[in-house]
Amino acid sequence: MTDWNTQIIEEFRANEGRVGGQFEGAPLTLLHHRGRRSGTEYIAPVMYLPADGDDDVIYVFASKGGAPDDPQWYRNLVAAGEGVVEVGTESYPVTVTDLKGPERDRVYAEQARRYPGFAEYEEKTTGVRVIPVLALRRAA
């Protein structure tokens, strides 16, 4: 885990899920995932989009700032099919669905509308990769 991630995680936990800087005012979650080969536990702070009309689902975006490859947390969550999230002061297990086609496009477009940086990430990856979108559903 980088120092940057460590600082975000500590600030998130110290302030009931709120952070400043570039994430100020944005919905942020801490994704807990295991390395698919190492089994090592990791935590990744990422922005999310709450699902309209379903409090049990949040969407996360494997943008990696518009990098040409997917983030490891994405690969790990898809391989496991499950993980844990921290949202605000709550922590709970989730199941993972990798969205495809029109559903993925609709959710990503809404995130890009709300946070224009995501439109920039998509421009950077055009012709290289489609930025994955995961639906994380609270596990029963």
C-alpha positions as CSV (number, residue, x, y, z in Angstrom):
1,M,0.0,0.0,0.0
2,T,1.4,3.4,-0.9
3,D,1.8,6.3,1.5
4,W,-0.9,8.1,-0.4
5,N,-3.4,5.3,0.1
6,T,-2.4,5.0,3.8
7,Q,-3.1,8.7,4.3
8,I,-6.5,8.5,2.6
9,I,-7.4,5.4,4.6
10,E,-6.4,7.0,7.9
11,E,-8.3,10.3,7.1
12,F,-11.4,8.3,6.0
13,R,-11.5,6.3,9.3
14,A,-10.7,9.4,11.4
15,N,-13.6,11.4,9.9
16,E,-16.4,8.9,9.5
17,G,-15.8,8.2,5.8
18,R,-15.1,11.8,4.8
19,V,-11.8,13.1,3.4
20,G,-10.5,16.3,2.0
21,G,-8.2,17.1,-1.0
22,Q,-9.2,15.8,-4.4
23,F,-11.9,13.6,-2.8
24,E,-13.5,16.3,-0.7
25,G,-17.3,15.9,-1.0
26,A,-17.1,12.8,-3.2
27,P,-18.5,9.4,-2.1
28,L,-15.5,7.3,-1.2
29,T,-15.3,3.6,-0.1
30,L,-12.5,1.5,1.1
31,L,-12.4,-1.8,-0.9
32,H,-11.0,-4.8,1.0
33,H,-9.7,-7.5,-1.3
34,R,-7.3,-10.4,-1.4
35,G,-4.5,-10.9,-3.8
36,R,-5.7,-13.6,-6.2
37,R,-2.3,-15.3,-6.1
38,S,-0.7,-14.1,-2.9
39,G,-3.8,-14.2,-0.6
40,T,-2.5,-10.9,0.9
41,E,-5.2,-8.6,2.2
42,Y,-5.3,-5.1,0.6
43,I,-7.4,-2.0,0.9
44,A,-8.0,0.5,-1.9
45,P,-9.7,3.8,-1.5
46,V,-12.0,4.5,-4.5
47,M,-14.9,6.7,-5.4
48,Y,-18.3,5.1,-5.8
49,L,-21.7,5.8,-7.2
50,P,-24.7,4.7,-5.2
51,A,-27.3,2.8,-7.2
52,D,-30.6,4.7,-7.7
53,G,-33.3,3.0,-5.8
54,D,-31.2,0.3,-4.3
55,D,-29.4,1.1,-1.0
56,D,-27.7,-2.3,-1.1
57,V,-25.6,-1.6,-4.3
58,I,-22.7,0.7,-5.1
59,Y,-20.8,1.0,-8.3
60,V,-17.0,1.3,-8.5
61,F,-14.9,2.2,-11.5
62,A,-11.5,0.6,-12.3
63,S,-10.3,3.8,-14.0
64,K,-6.7,3.8,-12.5
65,G,-6.6,7.5,-13.5
66,G,-6.9,6.6,-17.2
67,A,-3.9,4.2,-17.1
68,P,-3.7,1.6,-20.0
69,D,-4.1,-1.3,-17.6
70,D,-6.7,-2.4,-15.0
71,P,-6.0,-1.8,-11.3
72,Q,-5.1,-4.9,-9.3
73,W,-8.1,-4.4,-6.9
74,Y,-10.4,-4.9,-9.9
75,R,-8.7,-8.2,-10.9
76,N,-8.7,-9.4,-7.4
77,L,-12.4,-8.6,-6.7
78,V,-13.5,-10.2,-10.0
79,A,-11.5,-13.4,-9.3
80,A,-12.9,-13.7,-5.8
81,G,-16.4,-12.7,-6.6
82,E,-16.7,-11.0,-3.2
83,G,-15.0,-8.5,-0.9
84,V,-15.7,-6.1,1.9
85,V,-16.4,-2.4,1.7
86,E,-16.2,0.4,4.2
87,V,-18.8,3.1,3.5
88,G,-18.9,5.9,6.2
89,T,-18.6,4.1,9.5
90,E,-20.1,0.9,8.2
91,S,-18.2,-2.2,7.0
92,Y,-20.0,-5.1,5.2
93,P,-19.4,-7.9,2.8
94,V,-20.3,-7.6,-0.9
95,T,-20.7,-9.8,-3.9
96,V,-19.2,-8.6,-7.1
97,T,-20.7,-8.3,-10.6
98,D,-18.7,-7.0,-13.6
99,L,-21.1,-4.9,-15.6
100,K,-21.0,-5.2,-19.4
101,G,-22.6,-3.5,-22.4
102,P,-25.3,-1.0,-22.1
103,E,-25.6,-1.4,-18.4
104,R,-21.9,-0.6,-17.9
105,D,-22.1,2.3,-20.3
106,R,-25.2,3.8,-18.5
107,V,-23.6,3.6,-15.1
108,Y,-20.2,5.0,-16.3
109,A,-21.9,7.8,-18.2
110,E,-23.7,8.9,-14.9
111,Q,-20.4,8.9,-13.0
112,A,-18.7,10.9,-15.7
113,R,-21.6,13.4,-15.7
114,R,-21.2,13.9,-11.9
115,Y,-17.4,13.8,-11.9
116,P,-15.9,15.0,-15.2
117,G,-12.5,13.5,-14.4
118,F,-14.0,10.1,-15.3
119,A,-14.8,11.4,-18.8
120,E,-11.1,12.3,-19.1
121,Y,-10.1,8.9,-17.9
122,E,-12.3,7.3,-20.6
123,E,-10.8,9.6,-23.3
124,K,-7.3,8.4,-22.2
125,T,-8.2,4.8,-22.5
126,T,-10.1,5.0,-25.8
127,G,-8.8,2.3,-28.1
128,V,-6.8,0.7,-25.3
129,R,-9.3,-0.6,-22.9
130,V,-12.9,-0.1,-21.6
131,I,-12.8,1.0,-18.0
132,P,-14.6,-1.7,-16.0
133,V,-17.5,-1.0,-13.7
134,L,-18.3,-3.3,-10.8
135,A,-21.6,-3.5,-9.0
136,L,-21.0,-4.3,-5.3
137,R,-24.1,-5.7,-3.6
138,R,-24.4,-6.1,0.1
139,A,-24.2,-9.8,0.9
140,A,-27.0,-11.4,2.9
